[in-house]
Amino acid sequence: MAGASALVAVPMASAQEVDRDEIIVTAQRENQTGVTHGGSIGVLGDKAAEDVPFAVKAYNSALILNQQPQTLGQVLDNDPSVRTSYGFGNAAEQFVIRGFALAGDDIGFDGLYGITPRQLIAPELYESVQVLNGSSAFLNGAAPGGTGIGGSVNLIPKRAGDKPLTRLTANYTSSAHFGGSFDVARRFGSGGEWGVRINGAARRGDVGIDDEFRSAYLLGGAIDYDNGPLRLSLDLAYQKVRVNQLRPKLTLPAAITSIPKVPRAAANYGQPYYFTNLRDIYGQFRAEYDLSDNAMVYAAFGARDGSEDGFYSTLTLLNAATGAASVSGSRIPRTDNNEALQAGLRVKLAAGGVTHELNFGGSINWLVNRNAFEFYRVSSGTNNIYDPVTVPQPSSISSTGGNMADPFPISRTRLLSTFASDTIGAWDDRILLTAGLRLQQIEVKSYSNQTALQTGEYSKDAITPVVGLVVKPVEGVSLYANRIEALVQGATAPAVSGGYNIVNVGEVLEPYKSTQYEVGGKLTLSAVTASLSFFTTERATQILVPVATPATSARFEASGRQRNRGIELSIQAEPVEGLRVIAGGSVIDARLRRQTNGLNEGNKVAGVPEYLLNGNVEWDVPFIPAFTLTGRVVHTGDQPANNANTLELPSWTRFDVGARYVAVVADRPLTLRFGVDNVANKRYWASAFDSSRPDLLQGAPRTFKLSASIDL
C-alpha cells in the first residue's frame, strides 16, 4: 500500500514541478525589459517601424517596472538620442533630442498635446513611452510649448489586456524613499468587450541627493469597449508631486572663465525653503468606428486641469575655485486649463496593384495659462557648492506681477490645423510613398500681468508638408527617406536686447519653421532589430540685425540659423537565448549660423554633446533558474557649456547594475528586484543645456533600488 502511494506521489510531484516551472518561465518572459520598434505615428495611426519613413521606438511597461524610475527622464535615460536637463529654474524636466529642446509642455498623451503634466511626469501610469526622433509638425501638429524640433515623446496609458491582472508592488529607493503601487485589470462581457483597468502608486521620502525630498501620489483608470466596428475608451488620471530642497542647476555668469570642479556626488547646495508642488487631473475620451473593412472614422477629446506653486532659485557661481555662489529666488504660482480635440478619417483603397491609404482630419488645442510671479533680490548670505550652508531666504522683491493668491490669465492660445495625406503602395506594398500637407494656425492673446487687460493678439498660419519614402528590397530590410518640418510660435520683439534698442518693438514674428532631411535603414530579423539614420535639421532662430539709425539700434528678426547634423544607431538583439541587448549611439554636429554681427558664427551649440552611447544587457543565468542579471552603461561625450565655446564639459560615463529573481509563493509569481544606479558614485556635470545661459546640471549620485511585485 505504501509503495502504491509512492507511485502516485511521483507523478503528482512532477506535475507540481511543471506548473512551478511554467509560472517562473511566464513571469520571466513578462518581466523582460523591452523596446518595440514602431507605435503611434501621429495622425498616420499605429504602424510597424519598417512601414514608416521615420525613426520610432517604444519603451515598455516592464522596463518601467524593472528599473523603478521616478520621472519620465529616468525612463528616457535608456535612449541613445535623448538626454535630460532641467528648465524654468526648478525641477521641471527638459529633454534634448537630436540637440533640440523638448519641454514637458510638449509631451503627447496618446497623440494629444497639452494634456500631460508639464513639469514632472511620473511614469507608473503608462503602458509605454514612445520616442519619435525628428521633426513632426505634420504628424503631431505644432507643439504648444514651442519645442519638439528634434523629436517627440508620446505616452500611452494603461488599459486592460486579454489576461486578468492583479499586481501589488512595494519599493524602496535610497536614502529613505518608500512606496508601493497596485495594478488591476479585467475584461467583462460575453466576448470580453468591456475592459477596466485601475492602477495607482504612492511614494515619498529622501532620495540619493542629501536632504532632497520627493513624493508622488498617482491614480489612473481606464474603461474601454471593443465590439464589432465600434471601439471606445476613457482614460482618467490624477498626479500630485512635491519636491523639497531640490539641488538646482548652477548658473555661470560671463565673468566665470572655467568650469568648476564637480562637487561631491550627493552634495546638495539647494536651500531648505526650495519647493515645487504640482497637481494635475487629466484624461481623454476616444472613439473609433469602422465604416467598412477599409474605412474608419475616429475622434479624441482630452482635457487637463493643472496647478503648480513653488519657491524656485537661481544659484549663481561667484568663484570657480572656491565654489562660492549667490542665491536668488522666485515664487511663481500657476494654473493651466487645456483642452485638445482631434478627429479624422482613414480610407484604404486598392486597384491595379497599387494601394492608397488616405488620411484626412483636423485638430484644435485650447490652452489657458494663469500666472503670477514675485522675483527676489539676491540673499544676504553666500552659499558654497563644495560646503553648502543655509542662507537667509530672499525676501526683497525686485519685480512682481499678477494676483499671487488667485492668478488671472496672462495668455490664451488656440492651435488649429487641418491635414490630408496619401500613402501610395506598390510592389505588394514593398514601396510606400507618403505625401501630405497640414495647414496650421497659431492664435495667442496676451494679457497684462498687472491689470489683466488684453495687451496683444497674435494670429499666424503656415503650411507644413511631409514627403517620405519606404523601400523594402528584401524580407526584413527597410530603407527610408523623409523631408518633414517643425513649427513653433514666432517671438515678439522686445524693447531692448543685447545692448541694442529694438526698432520693431512689439512686432510678432512669423512662426519659425525648421526643415529636416533624413535617410536611413531598418533591419527586422528574428533575433535582431536595428535602425540606422542620417539626418540634417536647420531651424530659424531670432537674432539682432544692427541698423544705421538711430545709434545702437537693431531689428529683431528670425533670420538666424541653427543646423544640426547627425547619425543614429539603435539595436535590440538576443544573440543567444536568455541574453538580451538593447544598445545604440548617436553623433551630433550642432552649429550656429547667421548670428548677430557674426558673433559665434560656426560655433557648436551649447549643451549639445558630440556623441551619446547607451547599452542595456539582461542575462537569464542558465545555472540559476529564475535569476536575471542586468546592466546598463550611459556615456555622454564632450559638450560646450556656452555658445562662445570657451567653456566645455568633459565626457562622462555612468554604470548601473541590477538583478531580478522570480520565486513562487502559493502558486503565484513573486518578482524581487535589486538595482544600483551610478554604481561607482561618479561625480559629473551631466548637462549644460539651456536656452540663454550656461547652466550646469549635476548628475545623480549612487542610488540603491529595491522592489517586490506579486501577481495575485
Salt bridges, closest charged atoms under 4 A:
GLU30 OE2 - LYS163 NZ 2.65
ASP51 OD1 - LYS472 NZ 2.68
ASP77 OD2 - ARG654 NH1 3.68
ASP79 OD2 - LYS57 NZ 3.35
ASP105 OD2 - ARG118 NE 2.97
ASP110 OD2 - ARG159 NH2 3.14
ASP110 OD2 - ARG286 NE 3.31
GLU124 OE2 - ARG203 NE 2.81
GLU127 OE1 - ARG197 NH1 3.34
ASP183 OD2 - LYS158 NZ 3.19
ASP183 OD2 - ARG197 NH2 2.75
ASP210 OD2 - ARG264 NH2 2.72
GLU212 OE2 - ARG214 NE 2.90
ASP224 OD2 - ARG187 NH2 2.71
ASP235 OD2 - ARG159 NH2 2.77
ASP280 OD1 - ARG304 NE 2.72
GLU288 OE1 - ARG231 NE 2.88
ASP290 OD2 - ARG231 NH1 2.95
ASP305 OD2 - ARG279 NH1 2.74
GLU308 OE2 - ARG118 NH1 2.61
ASP309 OD2 - ARG331 NH2 2.77
ASP336 OD2 - ARG304 NH2 3.99
ASP336 OD2 - ARG334 NE 2.84
GLU357 OE2 - LYS47 NZ 2.78
ASP422 OD2 - HIS356 ND1 2.86
GLU443 OE1 - ARG414 NH2 2.74
GLU485 OE2 - ARG483 NH1 3.18
GLU485 OE1 - LYS513 NZ 3.65
GLU507 OE1 - ARG555 NH1 3.65
GLU510 OE2 - LYS460 NZ 3.29
GLU518 OE2 - ARG98 NH2 2.97
GLU538 OE2 - ARG561 NE 3.77
GLU568 OE1 - ARG98 NH2 2.83
ASP589 OD2 - ARG563 NH2 2.97
ASP589 OD1 - ARG591 NE 2.79
GLU610 OE2 - LYS604 NZ 2.45
GLU618 OE1 - ARG580 NH2 3.00
GLU618 OE2 - ARG660 NH1 3.01
ASP620 OD2 - ARG580 NH1 2.95
ASP656 OD2 - ARG632 NH2 2.83
ASP656 OD2 - ARG654 NH2 2.87
ASP677 OD2 - LYS705 NZ 3.03
ASP690 OD2 - LYS249 NZ 3.13
ASP695 OD2 - LYS249 NZ 3.86
ASP695 OD2 - ARG693 NE 3.08
ASP711 OD1 - ARG167 NE 2.80
